[in-house]
Protein backbone atom coordinates (compact mmCIF):
# COMPACT_ATOMS: atom_id res chain seq x y z
CA UNK A 1 0.00 0.00 0.00
CA UNK A 2 1.45 3.35 -1.01
CA UNK A 3 0.69 6.58 0.79
CA UNK A 4 1.93 8.70 -2.10
CA UNK A 5 -0.52 10.38 -4.40
CA UNK A 6 -0.52 9.49 -8.09
CA UNK A 7 0.84 12.97 -8.88
CA UNK A 8 3.73 12.45 -6.46
CA UNK A 9 4.49 9.10 -8.12
CA UNK A 10 4.65 10.76 -11.54
CA UNK A 11 6.82 13.66 -10.36
CA UNK A 12 9.08 11.40 -8.32
CA UNK A 13 8.46 13.38 -5.19
CA UNK A 14 9.10 11.80 -1.87
CA UNK A 15 11.94 10.89 0.40
CA UNK A 16 15.44 11.51 -0.87
CA UNK A 17 16.54 8.55 1.30
CA UNK A 18 19.36 10.50 2.98
CA UNK A 19 17.53 11.98 5.93
CA UNK A 20 18.21 9.07 8.27
CA UNK A 21 21.96 9.14 7.59
CA UNK A 22 22.03 12.91 8.10
CA UNK A 23 20.16 12.55 11.40
CA UNK A 24 22.46 9.77 12.61
CA UNK A 25 25.63 11.66 11.66
CA UNK A 26 24.45 14.66 13.66
CA UNK A 27 23.94 12.44 16.70
CA UNK A 28 27.22 10.55 16.24
CA UNK A 29 29.25 13.75 15.94
CA UNK A 30 27.42 15.28 18.90
CA UNK A 31 28.24 12.29 21.10
CA UNK A 32 31.84 12.21 19.85
CA UNK A 33 32.25 15.91 20.63
CA UNK A 34 31.43 15.43 24.31
CA UNK A 35 34.69 13.71 25.34
CA UNK A 36 36.70 15.46 22.61
CA UNK A 37 35.63 18.85 23.94
CA UNK A 38 37.18 18.01 27.30
CA UNK A 39 40.46 17.57 25.41
CA UNK A 40 40.01 20.97 23.81
CA UNK A 41 39.20 22.59 27.16
CA UNK A 42 42.31 20.99 28.66
CA UNK A 43 44.42 22.29 25.77
CA UNK A 44 42.95 25.80 26.01
CA UNK A 45 43.54 25.87 29.75
CA UNK A 46 47.10 24.71 29.20
CA UNK A 47 47.71 27.27 26.47
CA UNK A 48 46.53 30.10 28.74
CA UNK A 49 48.52 29.06 31.80
CA UNK A 50 51.60 27.19 30.55
CA UNK A 51 54.45 28.32 28.37
CA UNK A 52 54.39 27.87 24.61
CA UNK A 53 56.90 25.03 24.83
CA UNK A 54 54.76 23.16 27.37
CA UNK A 55 51.65 23.56 25.23
CA UNK A 56 53.53 22.30 22.16
CA UNK A 57 54.91 19.34 24.13
CA UNK A 58 51.36 18.47 25.19
CA UNK A 59 50.09 18.73 21.61
CA UNK A 60 52.96 16.63 20.22
CA UNK A 61 51.80 13.62 22.20
CA UNK A 62 50.16 11.20 19.71
CA UNK A 63 46.97 10.76 21.73
CA UNK A 64 46.53 14.51 22.21
CA UNK A 65 47.23 15.19 18.54
CA UNK A 66 44.75 12.54 17.46
CA UNK A 67 42.06 13.90 19.78
CA UNK A 68 42.58 17.47 18.56
CA UNK A 69 42.41 16.38 14.91
CA UNK A 70 39.27 14.34 15.64
CA UNK A 71 37.73 17.35 17.40
CA UNK A 72 38.40 19.64 14.44
CA UNK A 73 36.89 17.19 11.96
CA UNK A 74 33.88 16.40 14.14
CA UNK A 75 33.07 19.99 15.10
CA UNK A 76 33.16 21.38 11.58
CA UNK A 77 31.22 18.45 10.15
CA UNK A 78 28.64 18.73 12.95
CA UNK A 79 28.30 22.48 12.37
CA UNK A 80 27.87 22.01 8.61
CA UNK A 81 25.17 19.39 9.15
CA UNK A 82 23.33 21.59 11.63
CA UNK A 83 23.41 24.67 9.43
CA UNK A 84 22.26 22.63 6.45
CA UNK A 85 19.15 21.63 8.39
CA UNK A 86 18.48 25.25 9.36
CA UNK A 87 18.94 26.42 5.77
CA UNK A 88 16.70 23.70 4.37
CA UNK A 89 14.00 24.49 6.94
CA UNK A 90 13.95 28.27 6.60
CA UNK A 91 14.88 29.14 3.00
CA UNK A 92 12.04 28.54 0.57
CA UNK A 93 13.66 29.43 -2.77
CA UNK A 94 15.33 26.29 -4.12
CA UNK A 95 18.19 28.05 -5.93
CA UNK A 96 19.16 30.18 -2.95
CA UNK A 97 18.87 27.15 -0.68
CA UNK A 98 21.26 25.05 -2.78
CA UNK A 99 23.73 27.92 -3.17
CA UNK A 100 23.69 28.63 0.58
CA UNK A 101 24.21 24.98 1.54
CA UNK A 102 27.15 24.71 -0.87
CA UNK A 103 28.63 27.96 0.44
CA UNK A 104 28.31 26.84 4.06
CA UNK A 105 29.83 23.43 3.30
CA UNK A 106 32.75 24.99 1.42
CA UNK A 107 33.32 27.54 4.18
CA UNK A 108 33.42 24.87 6.88
CA UNK A 109 35.71 22.72 4.74
CA UNK A 110 38.16 25.61 4.38
CA UNK A 111 38.00 26.37 8.11
CA UNK A 112 38.63 22.71 8.95
CA UNK A 113 41.59 22.60 6.58
CA UNK A 114 43.01 25.78 8.11
CA UNK A 115 42.68 24.34 11.63
CA UNK A 116 44.27 21.05 10.60
CA UNK A 117 47.09 22.93 8.86
CA UNK A 118 47.73 24.87 12.07
CA UNK A 119 47.96 21.64 14.07
CA UNK A 120 50.32 20.06 11.53
CA UNK A 121 52.51 23.19 11.42
CA UNK A 122 52.99 23.01 15.16
CA UNK A 123 53.90 19.34 14.82
CA UNK A 124 56.39 20.00 12.00
CA UNK A 125 58.08 22.87 13.83
CA UNK A 126 58.60 20.64 16.84
TORSE-318444 format. One record per residue: chain; residue number from 1; residue in one letter; x, y, z of N, C-alpha, C, O in turn. Coordinates in steps of 0.1 Angstrom, whole numbers. Layout:
% residues N
A  NUM  A  X  Y  Z  X  Y  Z  X  Y  Z  X  Y  Z
...
% end
This chain:
% residues 126
A  1  X  8  -12  0  0  0  0  9  12  0  18  13  8
A  2  X  7  21  -9  14  33  -10  7  45  -5  -5  47  -7
A  3  X  13  54  3  7  66  8  9  78  -1  4  89  2
A  4  X  17  76  -12  19  87  -21  8  89  -31  1  79  -35
A  5  X  5  101  -34  -5  104  -44  0  100  -58  12  99  -60
A  6  X  -9  98  -67  -5  95  -81  3  106  -87  13  103  -94
A  7  X  0  119  -84  8  130  -89  23  129  -83  32  132  -90
A  8  X  24  126  -71  37  125  -65  45  113  -71  57  114  -73
A  9  X  38  102  -74  45  91  -81  50  95  -95  61  91  -99
A  10  X  42  103  -102  47  108  -115  58  117  -114  68  116  -122
A  11  X  58  127  -105  68  137  -104  81  131  -97  91  137  -97
A  12  X  79  120  -90  91  114  -83  93  121  -70  104  120  -64
A  13  X  83  127  -65  85  134  -52  84  124  -41  78  113  -41
A  14  X  91  127  -30  91  118  -19  104  119  -12  112  128  -13
A  15  X  107  109  -4  119  109  4  132  108  -5  132  101  -15
A  16  X  142  116  -1  154  115  -9  163  104  -3  174  101  -9
A  17  X  159  97  7  165  86  13  179  89  20  186  80  23
A  18  X  181  102  23  194  105  30  191  111  43  200  115  51
A  19  X  179  113  47  175  120  59  180  112  72  184  118  81
A  20  X  178  99  71  182  91  83  197  91  85  202  92  97
A  21  X  205  91  74  220  91  76  224  105  81  232  106  90
A  22  X  217  116  76  220  129  81  217  130  96  225  136  104
A  23  X  206  125  100  202  126  114  211  118  123  216  123  133
A  24  X  215  106  118  225  98  126  238  104  127  245  104  138
A  25  X  243  110  116  256  117  117  256  129  126  266  131  132
A  26  X  245  136  127  244  147  137  246  141  151  253  147  159
A  27  X  239  130  154  239  124  167  253  118  170  258  120  181
A  28  X  259  112  160  272  105  162  283  116  165  291  115  174
A  29  X  283  127  157  292  137  159  290  145  173  299  149  179
A  30  X  277  146  176  274  153  189  279  145  201  285  150  210
A  31  X  277  132  200  282  123  211  298  123  211  304  123  222
A  32  X  304  122  199  318  122  198  324  135  204  335  135  209
A  33  X  317  146  202  322  159  206  322  161  221  329  169  227
A  34  X  315  153  229  314  154  243  328  151  249  334  160  256
A  35  X  334  139  247  347  137  253  358  145  246  368  149  253
A  36  X  357  147  233  367  155  226  368  169  231  378  175  230
A  37  X  356  175  235  356  189  239  364  190  253  369  201  255
A  38  X  364  180  261  372  180  273  387  181  270  394  188  277
A  39  X  391  175  259  405  176  254  408  190  250  418  195  253
A  40  X  398  196  243  400  210  238  401  219  250  409  228  250
A  41  X  392  217  260  392  226  272  405  225  279  411  234  284
A  42  X  410  212  280  423  210  287  434  217  279  443  223  285
A  43  X  434  216  266  444  223  258  443  238  259  453  245  260
A  44  X  431  244  259  429  258  260  434  263  274  441  273  275
A  45  X  431  255  284  435  259  298  451  258  298  457  267  305
A  46  X  456  248  292  471  247  292  477  259  284  487  264  288
A  47  X  471  262  273  477  273  265  476  286  271  484  295  268
A  48  X  466  288  280  465  301  287  474  302  300  479  313  303
A  49  X  477  290  306  485  291  318  500  286  316  508  291  324
A  50  X  502  277  307  516  272  305  524  280  295  518  288  288
A  51  X  536  277  294  545  283  284  541  277  270  535  266  269
A  52  X  546  284  260  544  279  246  550  265  244  544  256  238
A  53  X  562  263  250  569  250  248  561  239  255  561  228  250
A  54  X  555  242  267  548  232  274  535  228  266  531  216  265
A  55  X  529  238  260  517  236  252  520  227  240  512  218  236
A  56  X  531  231  233  535  223  222  539  209  226  535  199  218
A  57  X  546  207  237  549  193  241  536  185  244  536  173  241
A  58  X  526  192  249  514  185  252  507  181  239  502  170  237
A  59  X  507  190  229  501  187  216  508  177  208  502  170  200
A  60  X  521  176  210  530  166  202  527  152  206  529  143  198
A  61  X  522  150  218  518  136  222  508  130  212  498  137  208
A  62  X  510  118  207  502  112  197  487  112  201  478  114  192
A  63  X  484  108  213  470  108  217  463  121  217  452  123  212
A  64  X  471  131  222  465  145  222  464  151  208  454  157  205
A  65  X  473  148  199  472  152  185  460  145  179  453  152  172
A  66  X  459  133  181  448  125  175  434  131  179  425  133  172
A  67  X  433  134  192  421  139  198  418  153  192  406  156  190
A  68  X  428  161  191  426  175  186  422  174  171  413  182  167
A  69  X  428  165  163  424  164  149  410  159  148  402  163  140
A  70  X  406  149  156  393  143  156  383  154  160  372  155  155
A  71  X  386  163  170  377  173  174  375  183  163  364  187  160
A  72  X  385  187  156  384  196  144  375  191  134  366  197  129
A  73  X  377  178  130  369  172  120  354  171  124  345  174  117
A  74  X  352  166  136  339  164  141  331  177  143  319  178  140
A  75  X  338  187  148  331  200  151  327  207  138  316  212  137
A  76  X  335  207  128  332  214  116  321  206  108  313  212  102
A  77  X  322  193  108  312  184  101  299  186  108  288  187  102
A  78  X  299  186  122  286  187  129  280  201  127  268  202  125
A  79  X  288  211  126  283  225  124  277  226  110  267  232  108
A  80  X  284  220  100  279  220  86  265  213  85  256  217  78
A  81  X  264  201  92  252  194  92  241  202  98  229  202  93
A  82  X  243  208  109  233  216  116  229  228  108  217  231  108
A  83  X  238  235  102  234  247  94  227  243  82  218  250  77
A  84  X  230  231  76  223  226  65  208  224  68  199  227  60
A  85  X  205  218  80  192  216  84  184  230  86  173  231  81
A  86  X  191  239  92  185  252  94  182  259  80  171  265  78
A  87  X  191  258  71  189  264  58  178  257  50  169  264  45
A  88  X  178  244  51  167  237  44  153  240  50  143  240  43
A  89  X  153  242  63  140  245  69  135  259  67  123  261  67
A  90  X  144  269  66  139  283  66  141  290  53  137  302  52
A  91  X  148  285  43  149  291  30  140  284  20  141  272  18
A  92  X  130  292  14  120  285  6  125  284  -9  122  274  -15
A  93  X  132  294  -14  137  294  -28  147  283  -30  158  283  -23
A  94  X  145  275  -39  153  263  -41  167  267  -45  177  261  -41
A  95  X  169  276  -55  182  280  -59  190  287  -48  202  283  -47
A  96  X  184  295  -41  192  302  -29  195  291  -19  206  292  -13
A  97  X  186  282  -17  189  271  -7  201  263  -11  210  261  -3
A  98  X  201  259  -23  213  251  -28  226  258  -27  236  253  -23
A  99  X  225  271  -32  237  279  -32  242  281  -17  254  281  -15
A  100  X  233  284  -8  237  286  6  243  274  12  253  275  20
A  101  X  237  262  10  242  250  15  256  247  10  265  243  18
A  102  X  258  249  -3  272  247  -9  282  257  -3  293  253  0
A  103  X  277  269  -1  286  280  4  290  276  19  302  277  23
A  104  X  280  272  27  283  268  41  292  256  41  302  256  49
A  105  X  290  246  33  298  234  33  313  238  29  322  233  35
A  106  X  314  246  19  327  250  14  335  258  25  347  257  27
A  107  X  327  267  31  333  275  42  338  267  53  349  269  58
A  108  X  330  257  58  334  249  69  346  239  65  354  236  73
A  109  X  346  235  52  357  227  47  370  235  48  380  230  52
A  110  X  370  248  43  382  256  44  386  259  58  398  259  61
A  111  X  377  261  67  380  264  81  386  251  87  396  252  95
A  112  X  381  240  84  386  227  90  400  225  84  409  221  92
A  113  X  402  227  71  416  226  66  426  236  72  437  232  75
A  114  X  421  248  75  430  258  81  434  253  95  445  255  99
A  115  X  424  248  103  427  243  116  436  231  116  445  231  124
A  116  X  434  222  107  443  210  106  457  215  102  467  209  107
A  117  X  458  224  93  471  229  89  478  236  100  490  234  102
A  118  X  471  243  109  477  249  121  483  238  130  494  239  136
A  119  X  475  227  132  480  216  141  492  210  135  502  207  142
A  120  X  492  207  122  503  201  115  515  210  115  527  205  115
A  121  X  514  223  114  525  232  114  532  232  128  544  232  129
A  122  X  524  231  138  530  230  152  538  217  153  548  217  159
A  123  X  532  206  147  539  193  148  552  193  140  562  187  144
A  124  X  552  200  128  564  200  120  575  209  126  587  206  124
A  125  X  571  220  132  581  229  138  588  222  150  600  223  152
A  126  X  580  214  157  586  206  168  595  196  163  601  188  171
% end
